[in-house]
Amino acid sequence: MFFLRYRIVSVIGLVNLSILCSNLSLAIKGGEKTDIKQVPWTVAVRTYPGEDSLTCGGAILSQ
């Protein structure tokens, strides 16, 4: 029961982080500027340091 509850909370957290990431227009992938919509499988996405220096996680929602 505890494990199931933990998994549900984890999935909800990952979905919330994915929504946050989808609101970003740019991501770093291999040192290049990349559109976030082209990397839906990205696990960790960072904006450029000059642009909020935000780090967010993404979930593998579809592939």
PyMOL Python script that loads the backbone (N, CA, C, O; Angstrom):
from pymol import cmd

cmd.read_pdbstr("""\
ATOM      1  N   MET A   1       0.828  -1.197   0.000  1.00  0.00           N
ATOM      2  CA  MET A   1       0.000   0.000   0.000  1.00  0.00           C
ATOM      3  C   MET A   1       0.867   1.253   0.000  1.00  0.00           C
ATOM      4  O   MET A   1       0.618   2.195  -0.753  1.00  0.00           O
ATOM      5  N   PHE A   2       1.891   1.252   0.857  1.00  0.00           N
ATOM      6  CA  PHE A   2       2.800   2.402   0.914  1.00  0.00           C
ATOM      7  C   PHE A   2       3.502   2.601  -0.419  1.00  0.00           C
ATOM      8  O   PHE A   2       3.650   3.729  -0.889  1.00  0.00           O
ATOM      9  N   PHE A   3       3.940   1.484  -1.035  1.00  0.00           N
ATOM     10  CA  PHE A   3       4.652   1.572  -2.309  1.00  0.00           C
ATOM     11  C   PHE A   3       3.763   2.176  -3.388  1.00  0.00           C
ATOM     12  O   PHE A   3       4.210   3.019  -4.165  1.00  0.00           O
ATOM     13  N   LEU A   4       2.498   1.742  -3.437  1.00  0.00           N
ATOM     14  CA  LEU A   4       1.566   2.266  -4.439  1.00  0.00           C
ATOM     15  C   LEU A   4       1.343   3.759  -4.238  1.00  0.00           C
ATOM     16  O   LEU A   4       1.324   4.524  -5.202  1.00  0.00           O
ATOM     17  N   ARG A   5       1.173   4.168  -2.991  1.00  0.00           N
ATOM     18  CA  ARG A   5       0.979   5.591  -2.694  1.00  0.00           C
ATOM     19  C   ARG A   5       2.216   6.390  -3.109  1.00  0.00           C
ATOM     20  O   ARG A   5       2.088   7.472  -3.681  1.00  0.00           O
ATOM     21  N   TYR A   6       3.401   5.869  -2.826  1.00  0.00           N
ATOM     22  CA  TYR A   6       4.647   6.536  -3.207  1.00  0.00           C
ATOM     23  C   TYR A   6       4.744   6.681  -4.719  1.00  0.00           C
ATOM     24  O   TYR A   6       5.154   7.728  -5.218  1.00  0.00           O
ATOM     25  N   ARG A   7       4.369   5.632  -5.450  1.00  0.00           N
ATOM     26  CA  ARG A   7       4.435   5.676  -6.917  1.00  0.00           C
ATOM     27  C   ARG A   7       3.478   6.725  -7.469  1.00  0.00           C
ATOM     28  O   ARG A   7       3.831   7.450  -8.400  1.00  0.00           O
ATOM     29  N   ILE A   8       2.279   6.816  -6.914  1.00  0.00           N
ATOM     30  CA  ILE A   8       1.306   7.804  -7.392  1.00  0.00           C
ATOM     31  C   ILE A   8       1.828   9.213  -7.167  1.00  0.00           C
ATOM     32  O   ILE A   8       1.727  10.060  -8.055  1.00  0.00           O
ATOM     33  N   VAL A   9       2.386   9.475  -5.985  1.00  0.00           N
ATOM     34  CA  VAL A   9       2.944  10.798  -5.688  1.00  0.00           C
ATOM     35  C   VAL A   9       4.113  11.097  -6.616  1.00  0.00           C
ATOM     36  O   VAL A   9       4.248  12.225  -7.090  1.00  0.00           O
ATOM     37  N   SER A  10       4.961  10.105  -6.885  1.00  0.00           N
ATOM     38  CA  SER A  10       6.102  10.297  -7.782  1.00  0.00           C
ATOM     39  C   SER A  10       5.644  10.640  -9.193  1.00  0.00           C
ATOM     40  O   SER A  10       6.197  11.540  -9.825  1.00  0.00           O
ATOM     41  N   VAL A  11       4.639   9.931  -9.689  1.00  0.00           N
ATOM     42  CA  VAL A  11       4.136  10.187 -11.042  1.00  0.00           C
ATOM     43  C   VAL A  11       3.537  11.581 -11.126  1.00  0.00           C
ATOM     44  O   VAL A  11       3.771  12.297 -12.100  1.00  0.00           O
ATOM     45  N   ILE A  12       2.763  11.977 -10.115  1.00  0.00           N
ATOM     46  CA  ILE A  12       2.179  13.322 -10.113  1.00  0.00           C
ATOM     47  C   ILE A  12       3.279  14.376 -10.117  1.00  0.00           C
ATOM     48  O   ILE A  12       3.178  15.375 -10.830  1.00  0.00           O
ATOM     49  N   GLY A  13       4.334  14.160  -9.325  1.00  0.00           N
ATOM     50  CA  GLY A  13       5.456  15.095  -9.303  1.00  0.00           C
ATOM     51  C   GLY A  13       6.143  15.190 -10.649  1.00  0.00           C
ATOM     52  O   GLY A  13       6.489  16.283 -11.096  1.00  0.00           O
ATOM     53  N   LEU A  14       6.346  14.046 -11.303  1.00  0.00           N
ATOM     54  CA  LEU A  14       6.995  14.049 -12.611  1.00  0.00           C
ATOM     55  C   LEU A  14       6.133  14.743 -13.654  1.00  0.00           C
ATOM     56  O   LEU A  14       6.655  15.459 -14.508  1.00  0.00           O
ATOM     57  N   VAL A  15       4.826  14.541 -13.598  1.00  0.00           N
ATOM     58  CA  VAL A  15       3.935  15.207 -14.548  1.00  0.00           C
ATOM     59  C   VAL A  15       3.983  16.714 -14.341  1.00  0.00           C
ATOM     60  O   VAL A  15       4.024  17.469 -15.312  1.00  0.00           O
ATOM     61  N   ASN A  16       3.978  17.163 -13.082  1.00  0.00           N
ATOM     62  CA  ASN A  16       4.070  18.596 -12.798  1.00  0.00           C
ATOM     63  C   ASN A  16       5.375  19.174 -13.322  1.00  0.00           C
ATOM     64  O   ASN A  16       5.382  20.269 -13.884  1.00  0.00           O
ATOM     65  N   LEU A  17       6.491  18.450 -13.145  1.00  0.00           N
ATOM     66  CA  LEU A  17       7.771  18.921 -13.659  1.00  0.00           C
ATOM     67  C   LEU A  17       7.767  18.945 -15.175  1.00  0.00           C
ATOM     68  O   LEU A  17       8.363  19.836 -15.780  1.00  0.00           O
ATOM     69  N   SER A  18       7.106  17.984 -15.797  1.00  0.00           N
ATOM     70  CA  SER A  18       7.032  17.958 -17.258  1.00  0.00           C
ATOM     71  C   SER A  18       6.257  19.152 -17.784  1.00  0.00           C
ATOM     72  O   SER A  18       6.624  19.736 -18.803  1.00  0.00           O
ATOM     73  N   ILE A  19       5.182  19.517 -17.089  1.00  0.00           N
ATOM     74  CA  ILE A  19       4.414  20.698 -17.489  1.00  0.00           C
ATOM     75  C   ILE A  19       5.280  21.938 -17.363  1.00  0.00           C
ATOM     76  O   ILE A  19       5.246  22.809 -18.232  1.00  0.00           O
ATOM     77  N   LEU A  20       6.058  22.029 -16.285  1.00  0.00           N
ATOM     78  CA  LEU A  20       6.979  23.154 -16.112  1.00  0.00           C
ATOM     79  C   LEU A  20       7.975  23.211 -17.258  1.00  0.00           C
ATOM     80  O   LEU A  20       8.226  24.280 -17.814  1.00  0.00           O
ATOM     81  N   CYS A  21       8.540  22.071 -17.613  1.00  0.00           N
ATOM     82  CA  CYS A  21       9.521  22.023 -18.692  1.00  0.00           C
ATOM     83  C   CYS A  21       8.893  22.381 -20.032  1.00  0.00           C
ATOM     84  O   CYS A  21       9.535  23.022 -20.865  1.00  0.00           O
ATOM     85  N   SER A  22       7.662  21.980 -20.247  1.00  0.00           N
ATOM     86  CA  SER A  22       7.022  22.264 -21.530  1.00  0.00           C
ATOM     87  C   SER A  22       6.751  23.750 -21.696  1.00  0.00           C
ATOM     88  O   SER A  22       6.545  24.223 -22.814  1.00  0.00           O
ATOM     89  N   ASN A  23       6.751  24.490 -20.593  1.00  0.00           N
ATOM     90  CA  ASN A  23       6.560  25.931 -20.675  1.00  0.00           C
ATOM     91  C   ASN A  23       7.847  26.669 -21.036  1.00  0.00           C
ATOM     92  O   ASN A  23       7.806  27.854 -21.366  1.00  0.00           O
ATOM     93  N   LEU A  24       8.967  25.994 -20.978  1.00  0.00           N
ATOM     94  CA  LEU A  24      10.232  26.617 -21.374  1.00  0.00           C
ATOM     95  C   LEU A  24      10.381  26.525 -22.888  1.00  0.00           C
ATOM     96  O   LEU A  24      10.032  25.510 -23.491  1.00  0.00           O
ATOM     97  N   SER A  25      10.895  27.573 -23.491  1.00  0.00           N
ATOM     98  CA  SER A  25      11.031  27.560 -24.947  1.00  0.00           C
ATOM     99  C   SER A  25      12.370  27.005 -25.403  1.00  0.00           C
ATOM    100  O   SER A  25      12.485  26.523 -26.529  1.00  0.00           O
ATOM    101  N   LEU A  26      13.388  27.064 -24.544  1.00  0.00           N
ATOM    102  CA  LEU A  26      14.719  26.611 -24.926  1.00  0.00           C
ATOM    103  C   LEU A  26      15.253  25.597 -23.930  1.00  0.00           C
ATOM    104  O   LEU A  26      14.938  25.658 -22.741  1.00  0.00           O
ATOM    105  N   ALA A  27      16.062  24.665 -24.417  1.00  0.00           N
ATOM    106  CA  ALA A  27      16.704  23.688 -23.545  1.00  0.00           C
ATOM    107  C   ALA A  27      18.122  23.451 -24.025  1.00  0.00           C
ATOM    108  O   ALA A  27      18.439  23.689 -25.190  1.00  0.00           O
ATOM    109  N   ILE A  28      18.971  22.985 -23.132  1.00  0.00           N
ATOM    110  CA  ILE A  28      20.328  22.620 -23.531  1.00  0.00           C
ATOM    111  C   ILE A  28      20.352  21.113 -23.737  1.00  0.00           C
ATOM    112  O   ILE A  28      19.984  20.344 -22.849  1.00  0.00           O
ATOM    113  N   LYS A  29      20.785  20.712 -24.904  1.00  0.00           N
ATOM    114  CA  LYS A  29      20.948  19.292 -25.201  1.00  0.00           C
ATOM    115  C   LYS A  29      22.218  19.158 -26.011  1.00  0.00           C
ATOM    116  O   LYS A  29      22.247  19.548 -27.179  1.00  0.00           O
ATOM    117  N   GLY A  30      23.263  18.621 -25.423  1.00  0.00           N
ATOM    118  CA  GLY A  30      24.539  18.490 -26.110  1.00  0.00           C
ATOM    119  C   GLY A  30      25.185  19.828 -26.397  1.00  0.00           C
ATOM    120  O   GLY A  30      25.927  19.957 -27.371  1.00  0.00           O
ATOM    121  N   GLY A  31      24.918  20.831 -25.566  1.00  0.00           N
ATOM    122  CA  GLY A  31      25.531  22.143 -25.735  1.00  0.00           C
ATOM    123  C   GLY A  31      24.881  22.991 -26.807  1.00  0.00           C
ATOM    124  O   GLY A  31      25.365  24.083 -27.107  1.00  0.00           O
ATOM    125  N   GLU A  32      23.797  22.513 -27.389  1.00  0.00           N
ATOM    126  CA  GLU A  32      23.119  23.274 -28.436  1.00  0.00           C
ATOM    127  C   GLU A  32      21.790  23.807 -27.929  1.00  0.00           C
ATOM    128  O   GLU A  32      21.183  23.241 -27.020  1.00  0.00           O
ATOM    129  N   LYS A  33      21.348  24.902 -28.531  1.00  0.00           N
ATOM    130  CA  LYS A  33      20.016  25.421 -28.218  1.00  0.00           C
ATOM    131  C   LYS A  33      18.999  24.544 -28.930  1.00  0.00           C
ATOM    132  O   LYS A  33      19.043  24.383 -30.150  1.00  0.00           O
ATOM    133  N   THR A  34      18.089  23.982 -28.157  1.00  0.00           N
ATOM    134  CA  THR A  34      17.130  23.040 -28.712  1.00  0.00           C
ATOM    135  C   THR A  34      15.731  23.400 -28.247  1.00  0.00           C
ATOM    136  O   THR A  34      15.535  23.813 -27.104  1.00  0.00           O
ATOM    137  N   ASP A  35      14.767  23.243 -29.128  1.00  0.00           N
ATOM    138  CA  ASP A  35      13.372  23.455 -28.754  1.00  0.00           C
ATOM    139  C   ASP A  35      12.935  22.326 -27.829  1.00  0.00           C
ATOM    140  O   ASP A  35      13.126  21.152 -28.147  1.00  0.00           O
ATOM    141  N   ILE A  36      12.351  22.674 -26.690  1.00  0.00           N
ATOM    142  CA  ILE A  36      11.968  21.665 -25.699  1.00  0.00           C
ATOM    143  C   ILE A  36      10.981  20.660 -26.268  1.00  0.00           C
ATOM    144  O   ILE A  36      10.959  19.511 -25.827  1.00  0.00           O
ATOM    145  N   LYS A  37      10.165  21.061 -27.235  1.00  0.00           N
ATOM    146  CA  LYS A  37       9.175  20.146 -27.804  1.00  0.00           C
ATOM    147  C   LYS A  37       9.822  19.057 -28.644  1.00  0.00           C
ATOM    148  O   LYS A  37       9.193  18.037 -28.927  1.00  0.00           O
ATOM    149  N   GLN A  38      11.070  19.260 -29.044  1.00  0.00           N
ATOM    150  CA  GLN A  38      11.761  18.255 -29.838  1.00  0.00           C
ATOM    151  C   GLN A  38      12.470  17.229 -28.965  1.00  0.00           C
ATOM    152  O   GLN A  38      12.984  16.236 -29.481  1.00  0.00           O
ATOM    153  N   VAL A  39      12.508  17.445 -27.658  1.00  0.00           N
ATOM    154  CA  VAL A  39      13.144  16.488 -26.756  1.00  0.00           C
ATOM    155  C   VAL A  39      12.199  16.122 -25.610  1.00  0.00           C
ATOM    156  O   VAL A  39      12.499  16.410 -24.451  1.00  0.00           O
ATOM    157  N   PRO A  40      11.056  15.489 -25.921  1.00  0.00           N
ATOM    158  CA  PRO A  40      10.107  15.134 -24.860  1.00  0.00           C
ATOM    159  C   PRO A  40      10.633  14.062 -23.928  1.00  0.00           C
ATOM    160  O   PRO A  40      10.106  13.888 -22.829  1.00  0.00           O
ATOM    161  N   TRP A  41      11.668  13.333 -24.346  1.00  0.00           N
ATOM    162  CA  TRP A  41      12.229  12.257 -23.547  1.00  0.00           C
ATOM    163  C   TRP A  41      13.315  12.742 -22.611  1.00  0.00           C
ATOM    164  O   TRP A  41      13.886  11.945 -21.866  1.00  0.00           O
ATOM    165  N   THR A  42      13.615  14.034 -22.633  1.00  0.00           N
ATOM    166  CA  THR A  42      14.698  14.559 -21.804  1.00  0.00           C
ATOM    167  C   THR A  42      14.408  14.333 -20.331  1.00  0.00           C
ATOM    168  O   THR A  42      13.307  14.610 -19.856  1.00  0.00           O
ATOM    169  N   VAL A  43      15.395  13.831 -19.617  1.00  0.00           N
ATOM    170  CA  VAL A  43      15.219  13.568 -18.192  1.00  0.00           C
ATOM    171  C   VAL A  43      15.576  14.795 -17.374  1.00  0.00           C
ATOM    172  O   VAL A  43      14.881  15.110 -16.408  1.00  0.00           O
ATOM    173  N   ALA A  44      16.649  15.502 -17.739  1.00  0.00           N
ATOM    174  CA  ALA A  44      17.023  16.732 -17.042  1.00  0.00           C
ATOM    175  C   ALA A  44      17.233  17.822 -18.072  1.00  0.00           C
ATOM    176  O   ALA A  44      17.980  17.636 -19.033  1.00  0.00           O
ATOM    177  N   VAL A  45      16.588  18.946 -17.885  1.00  0.00           N
ATOM    178  CA  VAL A  45      16.648  20.050 -18.838  1.00  0.00           C
ATOM    179  C   VAL A  45      17.093  21.294 -18.099  1.00  0.00           C
ATOM    180  O   VAL A  45      16.589  21.590 -17.016  1.00  0.00           O
ATOM    181  N   ARG A  46      18.051  22.036 -18.686  1.00  0.00           N
ATOM    182  CA  ARG A  46      18.500  23.281 -18.071  1.00  0.00           C
ATOM    183  C   ARG A  46      18.401  24.402 -19.081  1.00  0.00           C
ATOM    184  O   ARG A  46      18.767  24.231 -20.244  1.00  0.00           O
ATOM    185  N   THR A  47      17.910  25.544 -18.646  1.00  0.00           N
ATOM    186  CA  THR A  47      17.948  26.722 -19.497  1.00  0.00           C
ATOM    187  C   THR A  47      19.344  27.303 -19.423  1.00  0.00           C
ATOM    188  O   THR A  47      20.140  26.902 -18.574  1.00  0.00           O
ATOM    189  N   TYR A  48      19.648  28.238 -20.298  1.00  0.00           N
ATOM    190  CA  TYR A  48      20.951  28.872 -20.250  1.00  0.00           C
ATOM    191  C   TYR A  48      21.099  29.630 -18.939  1.00  0.00           C
ATOM    192  O   TYR A  48      20.123  30.185 -18.435  1.00  0.00           O
ATOM    193  N   PRO A  49      22.319  29.663 -18.372  1.00  0.00           N
ATOM    194  CA  PRO A  49      22.538  30.340 -17.091  1.00  0.00           C
ATOM    195  C   PRO A  49      22.047  31.780 -17.078  1.00  0.00           C
ATOM    196  O   PRO A  49      21.607  32.272 -16.039  1.00  0.00           O
ATOM    197  N   GLY A  50      22.116  32.461 -18.212  1.00  0.00           N
ATOM    198  CA  GLY A  50      21.649  33.834 -18.275  1.00  0.00           C
ATOM    199  C   GLY A  50      20.136  33.949 -18.293  1.00  0.00           C
ATOM    200  O   GLY A  50      19.590  35.038 -18.116  1.00  0.00           O
ATOM    201  N   GLU A  51      19.468  32.847 -18.504  1.00  0.00           N
ATOM    202  CA  GLU A  51      18.006  32.837 -18.576  1.00  0.00           C
ATOM    203  C   GLU A  51      17.432  32.048 -17.403  1.00  0.00           C
ATOM    204  O   GLU A  51      16.934  30.935 -17.566  1.00  0.00           O
ATOM    205  N   ASP A  52      17.512  32.645 -16.225  1.00  0.00           N
ATOM    206  CA  ASP A  52      16.948  32.104 -14.985  1.00  0.00           C
ATOM    207  C   ASP A  52      17.762  30.986 -14.342  1.00  0.00           C
ATOM    208  O   ASP A  52      17.531  30.662 -13.177  1.00  0.00           O
ATOM    209  N   SER A  53      18.686  30.399 -15.050  1.00  0.00           N
ATOM    210  CA  SER A  53      19.479  29.265 -14.554  1.00  0.00           C
ATOM    211  C   SER A  53      18.597  28.267 -13.808  1.00  0.00           C
ATOM    212  O   SER A  53      18.899  27.855 -12.688  1.00  0.00           O
ATOM    213  N   LEU A  54      17.510  27.894 -14.457  1.00  0.00           N
ATOM    214  CA  LEU A  54      16.540  26.977 -13.868  1.00  0.00           C
ATOM    215  C   LEU A  54      16.833  25.549 -14.309  1.00  0.00           C
ATOM    216  O   LEU A  54      17.132  25.297 -15.477  1.00  0.00           O
ATOM    217  N   THR A  55      16.745  24.627 -13.373  1.00  0.00           N
ATOM    218  CA  THR A  55      16.886  23.211 -13.703  1.00  0.00           C
ATOM    219  C   THR A  55      15.564  22.526 -13.425  1.00  0.00           C
ATOM    220  O   THR A  55      14.998  22.672 -12.342  1.00  0.00           O
ATOM    221  N   CYS A  56      15.080  21.792 -14.385  1.00  0.00           N
ATOM    222  CA  CYS A  56      13.825  21.079 -14.164  1.00  0.00           C
ATOM    223  C   CYS A  56      13.945  19.676 -14.718  1.00  0.00           C
ATOM    224  O   CYS A  56      14.740  19.414 -15.621  1.00  0.00           O
ATOM    225  N   GLY A  57      13.156  18.788 -14.175  1.00  0.00           N
ATOM    226  CA  GLY A  57      13.169  17.396 -14.615  1.00  0.00           C
ATOM    227  C   GLY A  57      11.991  17.111 -15.502  1.00  0.00           C
ATOM    228  O   GLY A  57      10.929  17.715 -15.345  1.00  0.00           O
ATOM    229  N   GLY A  58      12.162  16.193 -16.440  1.00  0.00           N
ATOM    230  CA  GLY A  58      11.063  15.782 -17.305  1.00  0.00           C
ATOM    231  C   GLY A  58      10.851  14.288 -17.192  1.00  0.00           C
ATOM    232  O   GLY A  58      11.788  13.545 -16.898  1.00  0.00           O
ATOM    233  N   ALA A  59       9.660  13.853 -17.418  1.00  0.00           N
ATOM    234  CA  ALA A  59       9.351  12.427 -17.359  1.00  0.00           C
ATOM    235  C   ALA A  59       9.248  11.875 -18.769  1.00  0.00           C
ATOM    236  O   ALA A  59       8.964  12.608 -19.717  1.00  0.00           O
ATOM    237  N   ILE A  60       9.477  10.601 -18.896  1.00  0.00           N
ATOM    238  CA  ILE A  60       9.287   9.935 -20.187  1.00  0.00           C
ATOM    239  C   ILE A  60       7.803   9.606 -20.290  1.00  0.00           C
ATOM    240  O   ILE A  60       7.358   8.555 -19.830  1.00  0.00           O
ATOM    241  N   LEU A  61       7.046  10.510 -20.894  1.00  0.00           N
ATOM    242  CA  LEU A  61       5.597  10.348 -20.948  1.00  0.00           C
ATOM    243  C   LEU A  61       5.153   9.629 -22.211  1.00  0.00           C
ATOM    244  O   LEU A  61       4.149   8.917 -22.209  1.00  0.00           O
ATOM    245  N   SER A  62       5.904   9.817 -23.289  1.00  0.00           N
ATOM    246  CA  SER A  62       5.557   9.127 -24.529  1.00  0.00           C
ATOM    247  C   SER A  62       6.803   8.965 -25.368  1.00  0.00           C
ATOM    248  O   SER A  62       7.630   9.874 -25.447  1.00  0.00           O
ATOM    249  N   GLN A  63       6.937   7.833 -25.980  1.00  0.00           N
ATOM    250  CA  GLN A  63       8.094   7.565 -26.845  1.00  0.00           C
ATOM    251  C   GLN A  63       7.809   6.307 -27.640  1.00  0.00           C
ATOM    252  O   GLN A  63       8.642   5.881 -28.440  1.00  0.00           O
TER     253      GLN A  63
END
""", "prot")
cmd.dss("prot")
cmd.show_as("cartoon", "prot")
cmd.util.cbc("prot")
cmd.orient("prot")
